[in-house]
């Protein structure tokens, strides 16, 4: 591979520091055509291994419980169209950029940005910090899935009905006031406190589940990509099998079509809402796993000439179709749940009317349908009667709206551990369906967890040879540290800390990381040079539209997303949803002062490596300049050792890696000692008359 011409801009030279990016971005072949310094680097056994790893990382729990919720709340089909638009103009270009950078440089996130310029090494360290944040709370969700899966092997399911209070011989008040699934989640699984300020003791069962989750991750990654890739064959494919099984089963349920209709009905007016654009952009951003460094780490194990452009389009497409598939499953289940609740409501109200009829009370507003047989009365018939006589029937008779139940959106843990568990308890052979569902969640979480840990371990092993030589110890120690810090989440108030980390620890730092990544490639290294490097790898040049997307559209979109997220956090104020045991209901609370300080520290600590890395590189450059100045003075004292060179002589423009001058005050030394010699020969310049020897 030929060497790139040097960057002419003085400003770019200042950014690039020691000229790390004066050569092309792609790995340079050695004299034998073998990639230099790459002999011991692991590689994927096959292309399908790599694709499964990338899909497994990008397709996670957010596709199952975050995308359907956003689609549910923001206009159904209209939100999907907006999501596809942002995916094409922002998501795919940035995903392609990370794939190409990792594959060409064959390093983790730290090495990639350090290769472009030492001043940018902090970007990779920020990615590692954010990956560690995400790994801490993501494994807690895996622990919850393990707990629920373990409780699924009994009939009836433990959350099927409310338990009996042995003291009063009556239904437990907290459960009666909420629902069996809510009670099991908040009281049996989490044993949650009323607020984040009440820490409570450790939950021993969840602590054991968290230990098991970290043990699984450690064992799966202990041999690097060789061991995790084998697990990927199951963990990446199995969720799709389960989703299709649930979809087929769900389509047979009463209310499934109402759920799908609600999902796809477009509300185009939402396009005028700035917050909807922010939510769609954020979902694109997190769905593809941008900024974590995991995409870069996985692609760094690819052959140099792998078609990463096709991979970017394929993985992005699979990710979106998975979100649509998961949304279909969620909405057919929610449609069944909503219709079941509405029919129960009708039966309850007809029961009250029966009691009134038994007392001999007859009115002109009496229903025209058979109130003694609730199964024969449809929701539409009941609502038509209620719309005419609601003002006369009294407060005890209520409306039963299917649409209102569908509009009660649930996301995250509420969707998986409350809404879905409630529906599965109604299925025949409910333990089978419950085990299948939580095994799917477990595999979705693990495949994403493997990628997240790879985003931590690969950069560290690539940049610190000591860690690279002790892969197993590094993996085990990282998982052990994650478990110890993760004990924060196994307190009775642990769920509130999971919410804090999920909402605030990753969002702003990751957006900042991706902004700097895009600026580094588009403005520091240069899009033309980057496309040249990709052309060398792929044997064809990507469309020029990527140049303008990287330089302008992606940068402005990410800056806008950062501003919108920051302003929302400042003006709305960080809040969380707490469970009140007395009222058996959820309420929104503001974080106390120490929690706000913790949020700020998490964001600052994750973002700090970027400016620190820049400042550290600047200080190193100054020390280097000072050292070269002293060396130049020594050379002046011993100039008799050197032949005087003409000031008009220049180095051959094709000489290998001659760094540019940083500034006028620090000219590069012309003569550098090599080995034990006191001189080295310089390239020569031809005159029209004769060739002169410039050696000593």
N, C-alpha and C positions, 0 to 999 in steps of 0.2 A: 504494500500500500504506500502510495506516495505521500510526502509530507505536505501539509497545508501551508500556503503563504502566510506570513505573519500578519497580524492585525495592525493596520496603519494608524488607527486613532490613538492619540496619546491618552485620552480618557479611558479607553478600553485597556490600554497597557497598565494604567494605574490600577484598574480593577483586577486585572489578571495577576498582579504581583510578580511572581518569579517566572512568569511565562509558561505555566503548566499547560495552558491550552494553545501554545504556539504550534504544537503538532496536532494532527487530526484527532478527533474524539475517539475514533474507533481504535481498538487494540492493534498495535503494530506487529506485523509478523517478524519473526526472527529470521536469521539467514537461511534456515532450512525450511522456511514456510510454516514453522510451528509458532503458535502464539507465545509471545514472550511472557515469562513468569506465570504461566497458566497450566503447567503440566500437572500439578497436583490438585487443581480445582475440580470439585465434583461436577457431574453432569447428569441430566435426566436420561433415564434408560430409553425413553421413547417420547414422541411428541404428545401422545395421549396422556402420559403422566403429567407433563407440563400443563396441558390445557385443563386437566382435572384439578391441578393445584391452583391455577389462577381462578378458575370458576368457583372452586371450593372456598377460596379466600373472599372473593368479591360477593358471592351469594351467601348471605348470612341471615341472622335472625331479623335484621331490618327489612329484608324482602318479604318476610312472612307477616310481621306485625307493624311495621312502620309505613311501608308503601300503601297497603290496603287502607290504613287509617287516614293517610293524607288524601288518598283518592276518595274516600268516603266523605271527608269533611270539605273537600275543595272542588266539588263540581263533577265528580265521576269521570266521564269520558273527556271532558274539557281539560281536566288536570293531566290525563294521560297524554293528550296532544301537546300540552305545554312541556311535559317531562321529556317527550321524544325530541322536541325542538332543542331544548337545552342539552340533552344528551348528545345530539349531533354536532352542535356548534361549540360546546365547551367540554363535555365529558370525554368523547372519543378522541379529540386532539390531545388533551392532557394525558389521557391513558396511553395513547400512542407515543407521546413524548417520553414518558417514564419507561415504557417497554424498550424503546430504542436506546435510551441512555444507558440502562442497565445492561442490555445485550452487547452494546458496542464497547463499553469500558470494562465489563465483566467484574464489577465490584458492587458492594452494597451501597446504601444511600450515602454514607460518609465518604467513601472513596470516589463516587461519581461526582459529587459537587466539589470535592477537594481537587479532583483531576482538572476540572474546568478552571478553578482558581483556589489557592489555599485560603483566600479570604471568605470563601463560601462553604468551608467545611462545617460551620455551625448549623447549616441547614440539615445535614445528615444527623447530627447529634439531637436536634430538635425532634426529628422524626422518630428517633429511638426512644426519647422521653415520652412522646405521645403514645407510641406503641406500648410502652410499659404501663402507662395509665390505663389504656384500653384493656390490656391483658388482665390487669388486676380485677376489674369489675366484670369483664366478660366471662371469666372463669367462675364467678359467683353465679351467673345465670346458668352455666353448665351444671353447677352444684345443685341448683334448684330443680333442674330437669332430672338429675339423678334421683333426687328425693321423691319427686312425683312419679317417676317410673317405678321406683321401688314400692310405692304405695298403690300402684295399679294392679298388682297381682293379688287382688282380693275381690270378692263379690258379696254384696254390692260394694261399689267404690266408696271409700271413706267420706267423700264429699257429696254423696248422693242425697243424704238427708241430715237434718240437724240432730246433734246428740242430745241426750236427756241429762238434765242436772240431777245428780243423785240426791242432793239435799232437798230439793223442792219436788222431785219426781215430775218435772215439767221440762219443756224444751228450753235449752240455754237461751237466755234473753238476747245476748249479742247476736246469736245465729238467727233467732226468730225475727229480729229487727232488720236483718240484712238478707242473706241467702246462705245456703249450705256451702256453696263454693267460695264465697267471700270469707265466711267464717273459717273454713279450712285453710285458706291462703294466709289470712292475716293473723289468725290465732294459733293454728296447728303448725303451719310451715315456718312462718316468720316469728310468731309470738311477739308481734311488733309493739313498740311503745307509742304513746300519743303524740310525740314530737321528737325532733332530732336532738333536743336538749336533754331528753331522758335517755341516757345510753343503755341502761339495763345490763344484765350479765350476758355472757356468751351463750349462744344457742348451740348446745353440744352436738345435736344431730347435723345441723348445717355445717358446723366446723368439720365434722367427719366427712361430709359430702364434698366440701371444698378440698380437703386433703386428697380425697380420691380423684377429684377432677385434675388437680395439679400432677398427681402421680401418672394419670393417663397421658397428659400432655408430655411429661418428662420422658416416659417410656417410648412414646411415638416419635419423639424428636432426638433421642439420644444418639442416633447414628446419622444425624443430618437429614438431607433430602432423601437419602436412600431408604430410611425407615419411614419417614412421614409420607413419602410418595406411595408406598404400599398400602398404608392406611387410607390414603385418598381414594383408592379404587372403590372402597366401600362408603366412606364418609361423604364423598361428593355425589355418588350416584344414588344411594339409598333414599335421600330426601325426595328425589323426583319420583321414585316408585311410590312412596307414601302419598305424595301430593296427588298423583293420578288416581290412586285408590280412594282417597278422600273425596276427590272431585266426582268420581263415578258414584260413590255412595251418597254424596251430598245432593246430586242431581235427582235422586230418587226420593228426597225428603219433601214433605209438604212445606211450601214457602220458598223453595229454592229459586224458582223463576222470578218471584218478587224481589229476591235479593240481587239477582243478576241485573234485573231491570233498573233497580236503584243504583247499582254500580256504574252502569254504562250511560245512564241518562245524562246528557251534557248540559252544563250550566255555563254558557260562554261568558256570562257577566263576570265570572271570577278572574278573567284575564286582566281586568282593570285594578285588581287588588295587589299592591306591592308585596304584601306578606305572603301571598300565594306564590309569587315568583321566587321569593326568598326560600320558601319551604321546598319548592320544586328543585331549585339549584342546590340546596343543601342535601336533598335526597340523592341527586345525581352524584354529587361530590362524595358522599359516604358510601353509596352503593358500589362504586367502582374501587373504593379503597385508595383514593388519591392521597398522597402526602405521607402515608405510613412508612414508605420505604419497602413494603413487602412486595409490591409489584416489581420494583427495581431488583430486589433480592432474587425473586424467582426467575426473572428474565436473564439475570447474570449467569445462570447455569446453562443457558442455551448456546448452541453453535452460533458463530458470528453471522453466518449467512441465513439464519432462520427468518422467515417472512413474518416479522413482528407487526407489520401493518395489517395483514390478514388476521393475526391473533387479536389485535385491538378491536377490530370490527366484530369478530366472532364472539369474543368474551363479552363485549358490551351488549351484543344482541341476545346472547344466552341470558345475561343478567336481567335484561328488560323482560324477556319472555317468562323468566322465572317469577318476576314480580307480578306479571299479569296472571300467571297460573295460580300463584299463591292468593292473589286477590279474588279470583273466581272461587277458590276453595273457601276463603274467609266469608265471602258474601253469600254463598249458598248456605253455609252454616248459620250465619247471622240472620239470614232470611227465615230459616227454619226456627231459630230461637225466637225471633220477633213474632212470628205467627203463633208459636206455641204460647208465648206470654199473652198475646192479644186474645187467643181463644180461652185461656184461663180467666182472663178479665171478663169476657162475655159470660162464661159459666158462673163466675162469682156474682155478677150483677143479676143474672137471671135467677140465681138462688135467692137473692134478696127480694126480687119481685115475687117469687113463689111464696116467701114468708108473708109478704104483704097480702097476697091473694088468699092465703089460708086464714088471715084475720078478717076476711070479708071485705077488704078494701078494694073497690072497683072504681076506676076513673075513666074519663073519656079518652085519656091519653094512653090507655092500656095497649100493650103491643099486640099486633095482629098475628104474630107468629107464636108457635107453641113454646111457651116459656118453661114447660116441664121437661123438655128434651133439648138441652143445650147443644148436643151434637148436630141437631138438625138446623141450627141457626148459624148463618154465615156472618162473618165480621161485617160485610157490606150491609146486610139487612139490619143488623143491630145498630150500626152507625147512622143509617138512614133514619131509623126510628128516633135515635137519640138526638139527631140534629133538629128534629121537629119539636121534641118535648123536653129537652134538657133543662129548660127553665122551670118545669113543673114537677120533675121527679124527685127533687130534693138532693142534698149534698152527698148522700150515701151511694147514689147511682152515678157511676163515672163513665167517661168516654173510653173506648178501647181502640186505639189507633195503631195500625201496623206501621205506618210511616213514621210515627213518633218513636216507636221502639227502634226502628231502623236508624233513625237519626241520632240515637244515643251512641255515639262513636266510642269505641274502646281501643286503646293502643298499648303496645309494649306488654308488660307483664299482665296487665288487666285483660288483654285479649287472650293470651296463652293460658294463664293460670286461673282465670275466672270464667270468661265467656266460653271458651272452648271446652273446659272441663265440665261446665254446666250442660252443654249440648251432648257431650260424649256419655254423660251419666244417663241420658235418655235413650241411647242406642241399645239395641239387643246385643248381647255379648260385649257389654261396655268395657270390661277389663282389657279385652283384646285391642279395641280401638284406642283406649287410653295409653296402653303400652306402646302401640305403634306410633302415636302422635309424639309422645315424649322421647322416644328413641329417635324420631326424626329431628326434634329440636336439639337433642344431644349431638347428633352428627353434623347438623348445620353449625352449631356452636364450635365443635371441635375443628372442623375444616377451616373456619375463619380464625380460630385460635392458633392453628399451626402457622398460617400465614403471618399473623401478628407477631408471633415469637420469632419467625424467620426474619422479620423486619428489624428485630433487635439483635439477634445472634450473628447474622451474616455480616453486617457492617463492622461489628466489633471484632470478629475473627479476621476479616480482611485487613483491618487497619492496625491490629495489635497481634504481632506474630506469636507472642506468648499465649494469648487466648486461642489463637488458631491451632496451636499444637495440642491444646487440651480441650477439645470440643465437648467431650463427654462431661468433664468437670464443670465447664461453663454452663452447659445446659441444665445440669442437676442443680447447681448453685443458683442459677437464675430462677428456676421453678421453686426452689426452697425459699428464696427471698420473696417471690410473689406470694407464696402461701402465708408467710409471716406477716407481711403488710396487709394481705387480704383478710386477716382476722378482724380488721376494722369493719368489714362488711358482715361478719357473722355475729355481731352484737344484736341485741333486740332492735336497735335503731339502725341496723346495717342497711336496710332497704333505702333509707333516706340518703345515705352516702353513695349508694349505687346510682340513685337519681342525680345527685350532685355531679358525680364524675361523668355520667352519661350526657348531661345537659351542658356542662361548662368546661370540663378539663380538656376535651379534645377539639371542640368546635373552632374556637378562635385560633388556637395554636396551629391546627392543621391548615386552616385557610391561609394563615401567614406563611407557613412553610411552602404551600403550593404557589403563592404569589412570588416568593423569592425563587422557587424552582423555575417558574415561567420566565421571569426577568433574566435569570442566569442564562437560560438557553436562548431566549429571543433577543436580548439586548446586550448581554455580556459576551457570550460566545458567538452569537450571530445566527439567524435562521438560515441564511444561505450556506454557511459553513456546516451547520447541522444537517441540512438536507443533502449536502455533498457527502457527508459521512454516511448517511442512511443509504444514499445511492450506491456507495461502495459495498455496503452490507447486502442490500437487497438485489443488486444488479439492475435496478431501475429506480427512477426518481419519483418520489411521491408527488401528488398534485400540488401546485404552487399555492393553492388556497390555504394549506396548512401554515404557510409563512405568515399570512395576514391574520389567521385565527390565533396563532401563538403570540404575535407581536401586539395585537390590538384587542381582539374580541375577548380572548381568555383573560388577559391581564385586567381589562376594565370590568369584566364580569366578576372576577374574583375580588377585586377591590370593592365593587358595589356590594357583593355578598358580605364582605368583612364589615363594611360600614353599616349595612342593614342589621347584621347580627349584633354588632356592638351597640348601636343605638337602641335596639330593642331591649338588650340587657340593661342598659342604663336607665331608660325611661320607664320600662315596665317593672324593673326590679326583680332580682332572682327570687323565685318562690318555689315551693314544693307542695305536693299533696300528701297530707297526713291522715292516718286512720284514727278516729276517736272511738275508744272502746265503749264509752258510756252511751253515746248516741248511735253506735254501730254504723257510722257513715264517714265518708271522706270529706275533708275540708282543705282549703288552700291556705297555707301559712307562709309568712315571710321568713327568710333565713335570719337567725340571730347574728349579731356582730361578728363573733368569732368564726361563724360559718362563711360569712362574706369575705373575711380576711383569708380564710382557707381557699376559697374560690379564686381570689386574686393571686395568691401565691402559686396555685396550680397553673394558672395561665401564664404568669410571669416566668416561672421556673421552666416551663416547656418552651417559651419563646426566647428566653435569654441566650441560649447558645448561638443564635444567629448574630447579634451584635458582638458578643464576646469573641466569637471566632474571627470576626472581621478585625476587631481591635488587636487581638493576639497576633494575627498575621501582619498587621501594620507595624507593631512593635518589633516583630522578628525581622521585618524588612529593614527597619532603621538600624538594628544591631548589625545586620549583614552589610548594610551600606557603610557603617562605621568601621567594620572589620576590613572591608575592601579598601577604604580610604587609607588605613594604616598599612595595608599590604602595598598600596601604590607608593606610599612614602618610602617604604623599604626598598622597592624596586628602583626608585630614583637614586637612593644612596648607592646601589650596586648596579648602575646602568652599564658598567663595563662588561657585564656578563651577556648583554643583549646587543643585537644589531639594531641600529636605528632604522625605523620604518618610515617611509614617506607618508605624510599626512593625507595624501590623496588615495592611498591604498584602501581597498575595501575587501571585506570577506566575500567570497563567492556566495551569491544569493541561495545557492542550492546546498550549502554546507549544512551538516546535520546539527540541528538544535543549538543554534547560536542565539542566546536570549537577547531580546531587545533592551535598550537602555531605559531605565525607569524614569530618569529625568536628567537634565543637563548637569546637575551637581554630582551625579554618580555615573560616570562613563564605565562601561564594562572593561575589565582588564583584557588587553589583547593577548598577552602571553601568559599561559597558565601551565604550571608544572604538571607533568603526567608521570605517575609512578615515582621512581627515584631520580628521574632526570631533572635538569635545571631548565629545560626549554622544551618547546615542541614546535614542529614545523607548521606554518600557516599556509592556507591555500594561496595560490598565486594569481596575479592579474596580468593579462596579456596586453602589451602595448603594440602599436602598429609596427614598430621597428624591430623589437626584440623581446624575448621573454627573460625576465629577471628573477633570480633566485632570492627569496626573502628569508630563507633559513639561516641559522647561525653557522 
